[in-house]
Amino acid sequence: QVQLVESGGGLVQAGGSLRLACTTSARTFSEYAMGWFRQAPGKEREFVAAINWNGVNTIYTNSVKGRFTISRDNARKTGYLQMNSLKPEDTAVYYCAADRRYGTITTSYVYWGQGTQVTVSS
């Protein structure tokens, strides 16, 4: 079982930055790819970014390319999502997820955190 806990959400003005963290106590964290997803009110959960087990490969949804950076520190068993130049449309609950397979499909991720709220004011 892999338990994930997100932190770092909050309220920020448009143009500002936040860094989300996703921590786990799982011994095998380094064996898992990690993804970040978000869900705005009334919308389906959508893919944001993913990183493979060793951090070599990353992928982003088009709307965040050049603004968000996904990374991980396997020694600390923590993944990160650095979010810069935030826009009001980035407002959502952000979830981290883990799975042995690296990809962008929401339903392919087995383990999920509880989510952290990010609100961007205009």
Helices and strands as residue ranges (DSSP letters): E 4-7, E 10-13, E 18-24, G 29-31, E 33-39, E 46-51, E 58-60, G 62-64, E 68-73, E 78-83, G 88-90, E 92-99, G 106-108, E 111-112, E 116-121
